[in-house]
C-alpha cells in the first residue's frame, strides 16, 4: 500500500514518476484505482466481521466460481478437436492472423452469451481486432468475418456448446493429444 523503492502509489520514490515518458494521469489513475480496490476489499472483510470463515464463504466461493468460469471458457475458446485439430505454430511459421484463426467461436446459450457481451461466440473477431471493435458491434463484425472467410474458403471454427460443464471434462480427459505442431 505504501509503495516500494522503485515507485509506488503512495510514496513515489524513483521509478515511473521520475521517468520523462510517464504521464501524471497514469499516476493519478493508479492512486485512485488502488485506493478503490483496497477500500473494497476492506469493506468485504469488514462485512465478514473479520472472520476467515465468513470471508471464505462470501468472497472465496465467488472467487473460485469466477476463476473456474474464466479458465473453462478460455480453454474452450482455444481448444476443440471435434471441429478440426488445433494447429500449434513454431516461431518461424507463426503469424498473428493464423494464430487468431485457431480460436473457436462458441455459443453457450442466449443468456450466457448476452451476459458475457458476446465475447464467446465472437471470439475470433476479438482476437483479430482486439482494440478496434467494442463489444456491442462484435456480432455484426463476426457476421462479416464469416462471410469473408467463407468467400475465401477458410475454415470458420464455431461450435454450439450448451453443455459446456460436461464438454470441458470430455476435452481434457478424452481428447488431450489432438494438436499438430507446424515448424
C-alpha positions in Angstrom: 0.0 0.0 0.0 2.8 2.4 0.8 4.9 1.6 -2.4 8.3 0.3 -3.0 11.7 1.8 -3.6 11.1 1.7 -7.4 8.0 3.8 -7.2 4.5 3.1 -5.8 1.2 4.8 -5.4 1.7 6.5 -2.1 5.4 7.1 -1.7 6.6 7.6 -5.3 10.4 7.3 -4.8 12.0 6.9 -8.2 10.5 4.5 -10.7 7.8 5.6 -13.1 7.1 9.0 -11.5 10.6 10.3 -12.5 10.5 8.8 -15.9 10.1 11.5 -18.6 7.7 9.3 -20.6 5.4 8.7 -17.7 2.2 10.8 -17.7 0.8 12.3 -14.5 -2.7 11.0 -15.4 -1.4 7.4 -15.2 0.0 8.1 -11.7 -3.3 9.7 -10.5 -5.3 6.8 -12.1 -3.1 4.3 -10.2 -3.7 6.1 -6.9 -7.5 6.2 -7.4 -7.7 2.6 -8.6 -5.5 1.1 -5.9 -7.4 3.1 -3.2 -10.7 1.8 -4.6 -9.6 -1.8 -4.7 -8.1 -1.6 -1.2 -11.2 0.0 0.2 -13.5 -2.5 -1.5 -11.5 -5.4 -0.1 -11.5 -3.8 3.3 -15.3 -3.4 3.1 -15.7 -7.1 2.2 -13.6 -8.1 5.2 -15.5 -5.7 7.4 -18.8 -7.2 6.3 -17.5 -10.6 7.0 -16.8 -9.4 10.6 -13.1 -10.1 10.1 -13.8 -13.8 10.3 -11.9 -16.1 8.0 -14.8 -18.5 7.6 -17.2 -15.7 6.6 -14.6 -14.2 4.3 -14.2 -17.6 2.5 -17.9 -18.2 2.4 -18.8 -14.8 0.9 -15.7 -13.9 -1.1 -13.7 -17.0 -1.5 -16.5 -19.1 -3.0 -17.5 -16.5 -5.6 -13.8 -16.0 -6.4 -13.4 -19.8 -7.1 -16.5 -19.9 -9.3 -15.3 -16.8 -11.2 -11.9 -18.4 -11.7 -13.4 -21.7 -12.8 -15.6 -19.8 -15.3 -12.8 -17.8 -16.7 -10.5 -20.8 -17.0 -13.2 -23.0 -18.6 -14.4 -20.6 -21.2 -10.8 -19.6 -22.1 -9.8 -23.2 -22.5 -12.9 -24.0 -24.7 -12.3 -20.9 -26.8 -8.8 -22.1 -27.7 -9.4 -25.9 -28.0 -11.8 -28.0 -29.9 -10.8 -31.3 -31.5 -14.3 -32.1 -32.8 -14.2 -29.4 -35.5 -10.6 -29.6 -36.6 -7.5 -30.2 -34.7 -5.8 -27.2 -33.2 -2.6 -26.2 -35.0 0.4 -25.2 -32.9 2.9 -23.0 -34.7 6.6 -22.7 -34.2 8.5 -19.4 -34.1 9.2 -19.4 -37.8 5.7 -20.2 -39.1 3.6 -18.3 -36.6 1.8 -15.1 -37.6 -0.9 -13.1 -35.8 -3.8 -13.9 -38.1 -3.2 -17.6 -38.3 -3.0 -17.8 -34.6 -6.2 -15.8 -34.2 -8.0 -18.2 -36.6 -7.1 -21.1 -34.4 -9.5 -19.9 -31.7 -13.1 -21.2 -31.6 -16.3 -19.1 -31.6 -18.6 -20.9 -29.1 -22.2 -20.1 -28.2 -23.2 -21.4 -24.8 -26.8 -20.2 -24.8 -28.6 -16.9 -25.3 -28.5 -15.9 -21.6 -24.8 -16.6 -21.1 -23.9 -15.0 -24.5 -25.7 -11.8 -23.5 -24.2 -11.7 -20.0 -20.7 -12.2 -21.5 -21.2 -9.4 -24.1 -20.8 -12.0 -26.9 -17.1 -12.5 -26.3 -17.6 -16.3 -26.5 -19.4 -16.6 -29.8 -17.5 -13.7 -31.3 -14.0 -14.7 -30.1 -12.2 -14.9 -33.4 -13.0 -11.3 -34.3 -12.0 -10.3 -30.8 -8.5 -11.8 -31.4 -8.2 -10.2 -34.8 -9.3 -6.7 -33.8 -8.8 -6.8 -30.1 -8.6 -3.0 -29.8 -10.8 -1.8 -32.6 -14.3 -3.3 -32.1 -16.4 -2.6 -29.0 -18.5 -5.5 -27.6 -21.8 -4.1 -28.9 -20.5 -4.5 -32.5 -19.0 -8.0 -32.1 -21.9 -9.9 -33.6 -22.1 -7.6 -36.6 -18.3 -7.8 -37.2 -18.4 -11.6 -36.8 -21.1 -11.9 -39.5 -18.8 -10.0 -41.9 -15.8 -12.1 -40.9 -17.8 -15.3 -41.5 -18.8 -14.0 -45.0 -15.1 -13.1 -45.8 -13.8 -16.5 -44.6 -16.5 -18.4 -46.5 -15.7 -16.5 -49.7 -12.0 -17.3 -49.4 -12.6 -20.9 -48.4 -11.0 -20.5 -45.0 -12.4 -22.7 -42.2 -14.5 -20.9 -39.6 -14.5 -22.6 -36.2 -17.8 -22.4 -34.5 -19.5 -24.7 -32.0 -22.7 -24.5 -30.1 -21.8 -25.7 -26.6 -24.9 -25.7 -24.3 -23.4 -28.5 -22.2 -20.0 -26.9 -21.6 -19.9 -28.2 -18.0 -19.6 -31.7 -19.5 -17.6 -30.6 -22.5 -14.7 -29.2 -20.6 -14.2 -32.6 -18.8 -14.6 -34.5 -22.1 -11.9 -32.5 -23.9 -9.4 -32.6 -21.0 -9.7 -36.3 -20.4 -10.6 -38.0 -23.8 -9.0 -35.7 -26.5 -6.0 -34.2 -24.8 -3.4 -35.0 -27.5 -5.1 -33.6 -30.6 -2.6 -30.9 -31.6 -0.4 -30.7 -34.7 2.8 -28.8 -34.5 3.9 -26.8 -37.5 7.7 -26.0 -37.7 
